[in-house]
């Protein structure tokens, strides 16, 4: 999740924006971080202590069980093998992180038999080191290398053929580049290349107790950081100064994390703005994002006021909180995902902030796990890659994040991470009390 890095705004952010004009504003803001200022930490941040010892890593035994679960889903979906090429799903199953490249590095998991790897020949030693960290170990791993003037896609086709899959269906994970999937299809024309989302999404969207514990810890750490930073805020601080405080606070709790910071009228833009912003008495401020704990994410938003909130701000906050609460109370196994969005949206529209997406401009929430945004999503027509509409199931985790955004004035969003239980749902963190007392 946290692949962005901090750079001095004056020297780099303008270059980043000019090269990527469609970059999300909050991503651009993350790229403009000022260096951490020297000097004593604010007391609230200095009081934070490490939470690292509360995090228990995922084991290879757990990953082997995930692969068995994937094979069970493959059998149900009549998929004969699954191909991964980098991305979080490779980490989920194999404990491997391999950066994206024009060169194919892939792991193929057949329905029957052990996985095999397709690797650039000059990368073999590095691949063996990483494979050794995973559930199969490099000594017994089937690694098929290819030279720069050879086709890796033929290696995939041959590996499948060697496992008795000359024909059938090959599921491709959704983040695999089209050129890779298409080239495999050309190298193995008797195979049908299909979406692997029912397998990868089907596994990853249901969290076990260990995963839930890691995500709960990530949420709790984020809330501690937000509260410490809130208590350290002073009028005159810029959003970059606040970002620096957030970075310091996360280092104190022991997990990598960050947050988008928006002030005043820029809070009416759900993903903010790169414009310079200064906190003043009476300013409404929005913090959004989270941290990573053993590969698992949190994503929390707190909106608050430095000083006294206006009556309109308080009214909007109350409506948003009611919407968040309504979604939490309605959540239960078997409920269609789109209905949860409808429940929260109705509260906001009935309060006069409608119709549809006029003020509540985005979906209610997104699935969470090893990625901050992953399957499934709390929104109507959430069927891409699936044969039928999805329903809530125990073990799913979502953001519950309604908002009202009044352009030219301010926005309020409340976001906590929601775990679907056997008979309802729970938030990993307490809801915000008010704009003036958010913690």
C-alpha positions as a printed Julia matrix, in Angstrom:
439×3 Matrix{Float64}:
   0.0     0.0     0.0
   2.61    2.54    1.02
   4.88    2.72   -2.01
   4.75    6.51   -2.15
   7.69    8.44   -0.87
   8.16   11.84    0.67
   9.8    14.63   -1.27
  10.32   18.32   -0.73
   7.49   20.17   -2.45
   9.58   22.98   -3.81
  11.94   20.66   -5.66
   9.76   17.78   -6.79
   6.01   18.12   -6.51
   5.71   20.45   -9.49
   7.59   17.92  -11.61
   5.35   15.1   -10.41
   2.2    17.04  -11.19
   3.42   18.13  -14.61
   4.26   14.56  -15.58
   1.04   13.08  -14.2
  -1.74   15.62  -14.63
  -4.42   13.09  -13.69
  -2.73   12.09  -10.46
  -5.15   12.08   -7.54
  -4.68   15.21   -5.5
  -4.06   13.35   -2.28
  -1.42   11.18   -3.99
   0.29   14.33   -5.21
   0.17   15.73   -1.72
   1.88   12.6    -0.43
   4.63   13.24   -2.94
   5.2    16.75   -1.65
   6.0    15.9     1.95
   8.41   18.32    3.6
  11.37   16.81    5.44
  10.69   15.96    9.06
  11.58   19.0    11.14
  14.17   18.63   13.85
  13.45   19.56   17.43
  11.42   18.07   20.27
   8.31   16.06   19.49
   4.96   17.4    20.63
   4.07   15.8    23.96
   1.11   13.85   22.55
   3.31   12.26   19.87
   6.24   11.64   22.21
   3.86    9.71   24.48
   3.13    7.12   21.78
   4.81    3.75   22.23
   5.55    0.89   19.85
   2.81   -1.61   19.08
   5.04   -3.87   16.98
   5.07   -6.72   19.49
   1.31   -7.09   19.11
   1.62   -8.13   15.44
   2.06  -11.84   14.6
   3.3   -12.57   11.04
   1.4   -14.77    8.59
   3.01  -18.24    8.38
   3.71  -20.48    5.4
   1.29  -23.04    6.81
  -1.39  -20.38    6.49
  -0.32  -19.68    2.91
  -0.51  -23.37    2.01
  -4.08  -23.4     3.3
  -4.82  -20.38    1.1
  -3.55  -22.26   -1.93
  -5.75  -25.23   -1.07
  -8.69  -22.84   -0.77
  -7.8   -21.38   -4.17
  -7.79  -24.84   -5.7
 -11.21  -25.56   -4.24
 -12.54  -22.38   -5.83
 -10.82  -23.28   -9.11
 -12.67  -26.59   -9.13
 -15.98  -24.82   -8.5
 -15.31  -22.32  -11.3
 -13.94  -24.96  -13.69
 -10.59  -23.17  -13.89
  -7.6   -25.46  -14.46
  -4.8   -23.11  -13.39
  -4.26  -19.61  -12.03
  -1.51  -17.23  -13.19
  -0.12  -14.44  -11.0
   2.47  -11.92  -12.19
   3.54   -9.72   -9.3
   1.06   -7.76   -7.24
  -0.43   -8.35   -3.83
  -1.97  -11.71   -4.68
   1.52  -13.13   -5.2
   2.41  -11.92   -1.71
  -0.84  -13.35   -0.34
  -0.2   -16.84   -1.63
   3.59  -16.99   -2.01
   5.07  -14.42    0.4
   6.77  -12.83   -2.61
   6.83   -9.22   -3.75
   8.1    -8.78   -7.3
   7.97   -5.37   -8.91
   6.22   -4.77  -12.2
   8.31   -4.92  -15.36
   8.1    -5.5   -19.1
   9.73   -8.88  -18.36
   7.32  -11.59  -17.26
   7.87  -13.13  -13.85
   4.93  -15.36  -13.04
   3.77  -18.12  -10.75
   1.21  -20.56  -12.09
  -0.88  -22.53   -9.61
  -2.48  -25.57  -11.26
  -5.62  -27.21   -9.95
  -3.61  -30.37   -9.41
   0.06  -30.47   -8.53
   2.58  -27.89   -7.34
   2.97  -24.37   -8.72
   5.73  -23.46  -11.15
   7.56  -20.2   -11.76
   8.53  -18.49  -15.02
  11.51  -16.22  -14.52
  14.04  -14.2   -16.55
  17.24  -16.26  -16.54
  19.38  -13.48  -15.1
  16.94  -13.1   -12.2
  17.01  -16.74  -11.11
  19.17  -16.25   -8.01
  17.01  -13.38   -6.79
  13.88  -15.4    -7.46
  15.27  -18.37   -5.52
  15.92  -16.14   -2.51
  12.34  -14.9    -2.53
  10.75  -18.26   -3.32
  12.63  -19.72   -0.35
  10.65  -17.41    1.93
   7.38  -18.87    0.73
   5.37  -22.05    1.25
   7.32  -24.25   -1.2
  10.97  -23.3    -0.73
  13.46  -22.86   -3.56
  14.95  -26.37   -3.31
  11.81  -28.03   -4.59
  10.47  -25.16   -6.69
   9.97  -25.69  -10.42
  11.61  -22.56  -11.89
  11.5   -22.2   -15.68
  13.86  -19.53  -16.97
  13.94  -17.71  -20.26
  16.65  -15.72  -21.98
  16.13  -12.2   -23.29
  15.65  -13.45  -26.86
  13.17  -16.18  -25.86
   9.44  -16.18  -25.16
   8.4   -16.48  -21.5
   4.88  -17.19  -22.69
   5.98  -20.43  -24.3
   7.45  -21.37  -20.92
   4.04  -20.83  -19.35
   2.38  -22.92  -22.06
   4.89  -25.73  -21.66
   4.6   -25.72  -17.88
   0.85  -26.08  -18.17
   1.22  -28.85  -20.75
   3.62  -30.71  -18.46
   0.89  -30.68  -15.83
  -1.68  -32.04  -18.24
  -3.26  -28.67  -19.05
  -2.86  -28.36  -22.82
  -6.5   -27.32  -23.09
  -8.94  -25.95  -20.56
  -9.23  -22.62  -18.75
  -6.43  -20.48  -17.37
  -7.49  -17.86  -14.82
  -5.43  -14.67  -14.89
  -5.26  -12.43  -11.83
  -6.83   -9.05  -12.52
  -3.65   -6.95  -12.15
  -1.68   -8.99  -14.72
  -0.83   -6.83  -17.73
  -3.0    -7.38  -20.77
   0.08   -7.96  -22.95
   1.08  -10.87  -20.7
  -2.37  -12.48  -20.7
  -2.79  -11.97  -24.43
   0.66  -13.37  -25.2
  -0.01  -16.5   -23.14
  -3.27  -16.94  -25.04
  -1.36  -16.76  -28.32
   1.33  -19.17  -27.1
  -1.32  -21.69  -25.98
  -4.23  -21.24  -28.42
  -6.01  -24.35  -27.14
  -6.36  -22.72  -23.73
  -9.1   -20.27  -22.85
  -7.81  -17.33  -20.8
 -10.43  -16.13  -18.3
 -10.66  -13.84  -15.28
  -9.02  -15.19  -12.15
 -10.97  -12.81   -9.91
 -13.38  -15.52   -8.65
 -10.28  -17.27   -7.29
  -8.09  -14.45   -5.97
 -11.0   -12.28   -4.89
 -12.86  -15.3    -3.6
  -9.96  -16.15   -1.29
  -8.86  -12.69   -0.25
 -12.25  -11.13    0.46
 -12.9   -13.55    3.35
 -10.47  -12.89    6.2
  -9.62  -15.43    8.88
  -9.15  -14.62   12.56
  -5.45  -13.87   12.14
  -6.06  -11.43    9.31
  -8.86   -9.75   11.27
  -6.52   -9.34   14.25
  -3.86   -7.66   12.09
  -6.4    -5.29   10.54
  -7.89   -4.47   13.92
  -4.4    -3.63   15.19
  -3.72   -1.46   12.12
  -6.96    0.46   12.72
  -6.2     0.95   16.4
  -2.69    2.19   15.59
  -4.05    4.67   13.05
  -6.57    6.06   15.51
  -3.85    6.51   18.15
  -1.75    8.4    15.62
  -4.65   10.62   14.56
  -5.51   11.48   18.14
  -1.9    12.32   19.01
  -1.6    14.53   15.93
  -4.95   16.21   16.63
  -3.73   17.18   20.1
  -0.52   18.58   18.59
  -2.21   20.82   15.99
  -1.93   24.58   16.19
  -3.19   27.43   14.01
  -0.58   28.38   11.42
   0.46   24.83   10.6
   0.39   23.81    6.94
  -0.91   20.51    5.66
   2.69   19.44    5.0
   3.67   20.18    8.59
   0.77   18.01    9.74
   1.87   15.25    7.36
   5.3    15.39    8.95
   3.74   14.96   12.4
   1.8    11.97   11.15
   4.99   10.37    9.88
   6.68   10.95   13.24
   3.71    9.45   15.06
   3.67    6.31   12.93
   7.35    5.79   13.6
   6.55    5.92   17.31
   3.89    3.18   17.05
   6.16    1.1    14.82
   4.18    0.73   11.6
   4.6     2.4     8.19
   1.75    4.79    7.55
   0.71    8.17    6.21
  -2.33   10.37    5.73
  -3.78   12.88    3.35
  -4.42   16.22    5.1
  -7.03   18.66    3.76
  -8.08   21.98    5.27
 -11.1    24.27    4.93
 -12.81   24.32    1.55
 -10.5    21.62    0.22
 -12.26   19.08    2.45
 -15.15   19.33   -0.05
 -12.94   17.44   -2.53
 -13.02   13.78   -1.43
  -9.39   13.2    -2.45
  -8.3    16.73   -1.69
  -6.07   19.21   -3.44
  -2.36   19.9    -3.87
  -2.89   23.58   -3.15
  -1.02   25.02   -0.13
  -3.28   25.01    2.93
  -2.93   26.58    6.37
  -4.87   25.67    9.49
  -6.65   28.57   11.16
  -8.87   28.81   14.21
 -12.24   27.5    13.1
 -10.74   25.46   10.23
 -12.32   22.13    9.36
  -9.6    19.5     8.81
  -9.78   16.03    7.23
  -7.23   13.24    7.79
  -7.52   10.13    5.61
  -5.49    6.94    5.15
  -3.85    4.37    7.36
  -0.95    2.05    8.04
   0.34   -1.43    7.27
   0.66   -4.22    9.84
   2.29   -7.42    8.56
   0.98   -6.58    5.1
  -2.57   -5.7     6.19
  -4.12   -2.26    5.91
  -6.21    0.24    7.8
  -8.08    3.13    6.2
  -9.64    5.69    8.52
 -10.92    9.23    8.03
 -11.46   11.77   10.78
 -12.94   15.19   10.15
 -12.73   17.77   12.92
 -12.55   21.49   13.64
  -9.74   23.42   15.29
 -11.77   25.54   17.7
 -15.49   26.08   17.3
 -17.58   24.42   14.59
 -20.44   26.27   12.91
 -24.02   25.08   13.28
 -24.02   23.95    9.64
 -20.82   21.96   10.12
 -22.29   20.23   13.17
 -25.52   19.46   11.31
 -23.66   17.9     8.39
 -21.45   15.89   10.76
 -24.52   14.51   12.53
 -26.09   13.42    9.24
 -22.91   11.68    8.12
 -22.56    9.91   11.45
 -26.18    8.76   11.23
 -25.47    7.35    7.76
 -22.38    5.51    8.98
 -24.34    4.08   11.91
 -27.25    3.05    9.7
 -24.92    1.06    7.44
 -23.27   -0.61   10.43
 -26.62   -1.63   11.9
 -27.95   -2.92    8.57
 -24.89   -5.03    7.78
 -25.44   -8.78    8.13
 -24.49  -11.93    6.21
 -26.57  -12.46    3.08
 -27.36   -8.78    2.46
 -26.59   -7.66   -1.11
 -23.65   -5.26   -1.05
 -25.52   -2.58   -2.96
 -28.2    -2.43   -0.27
 -25.69   -1.26    2.31
 -24.77    1.69    0.1
 -28.47    2.4    -0.4
 -29.13    2.43    3.36
 -26.45    5.05    4.04
 -27.3     7.09    0.95
 -30.97    7.26    1.93
 -30.07    8.87    5.27
 -28.1    11.59    3.5
 -30.62   12.19    0.72
 -33.56   12.27    3.15
 -31.7    14.93    5.15
 -31.68   17.18    2.09
 -28.29   16.33    0.57
 -29.34   14.63   -2.64
 -30.35   13.28   -4.98
 -28.08   10.33   -5.64
 -24.41   11.27   -5.77
 -24.86   15.05   -5.72
 -23.37   15.55   -2.24
 -22.43   12.0    -1.25
 -20.26   11.68   -4.33
 -18.69    8.22   -3.93
 -19.66    4.68   -2.94
 -20.17    3.81    0.73
 -17.04    1.7     0.98
 -14.47   -0.65   -0.43
 -13.19   -4.05    0.56
  -9.93   -4.1     2.5
  -7.12   -6.49    3.29
  -3.57   -6.56    1.97
  -4.6    -3.78   -0.39
  -6.29   -0.65    0.9
  -8.9    -1.11   -1.83
  -9.77   -4.66   -2.87
 -12.76   -6.88   -3.59
 -15.61   -6.48   -2.95
 -17.15   -2.98   -2.97
 -20.21   -1.46   -1.31
 -21.88   -0.04   -4.39
 -24.6    -0.82   -6.89
 -23.63   -3.01   -9.88
 -20.64   -4.51   -8.04
 -20.36   -7.47  -10.44
 -17.25   -6.92  -12.55
 -15.5   -10.28  -12.76
 -18.38  -12.12  -11.05
 -21.3   -14.07  -12.44
 -23.81  -12.7    -9.95
 -24.2    -9.91   -7.43
 -22.24  -10.43   -4.23
 -23.65  -10.53   -0.71
 -22.06   -9.82    2.65
 -20.3   -12.8     4.21
 -18.66  -13.3     7.61
 -14.99  -12.34    7.46
 -15.4    -9.55    4.92
 -13.89   -6.19    5.86
 -14.96   -2.87    4.36
 -14.51    0.8     4.9
 -17.74    2.38    6.11
 -17.23    5.93    4.87
 -20.21    8.1     4.03
 -19.61   11.76    3.36
 -21.23   15.04    2.42
 -19.21   17.44    0.25
 -20.43   21.0    -0.26
 -18.29   22.56   -2.96
 -16.94   25.97   -2.06
 -17.61   25.42    1.65
 -16.47   22.2     3.33
 -16.84   18.43    3.44
 -17.3    15.87    6.18
 -16.37   12.2     5.87
 -16.3     9.63    8.64
 -14.52    6.38    7.9
 -13.97    3.36   10.09
 -13.15   -0.19    9.05
 -16.06   -2.62    9.37
 -15.84   -6.38    9.93
 -18.81   -8.55    8.97
 -19.48  -11.08   11.74
 -21.7   -14.15   11.91
 -24.78  -12.13   12.81
 -23.99   -8.49   12.0
 -20.95   -6.25   11.84
 -18.53   -4.36   14.06
 -16.21   -1.4    13.61
 -12.57   -1.89   14.56
 -12.49    1.6    16.09
 -14.97    3.78   18.02
 -16.96    6.24   15.95
 -16.01    9.89   16.1
 -18.0    11.77   18.74
 -18.19   15.21   17.14
 -16.26   17.78   15.11
 -14.89   19.35   18.25
 -14.32   16.09   20.13
 -13.33   13.59   17.45
 -11.58   11.15   19.83
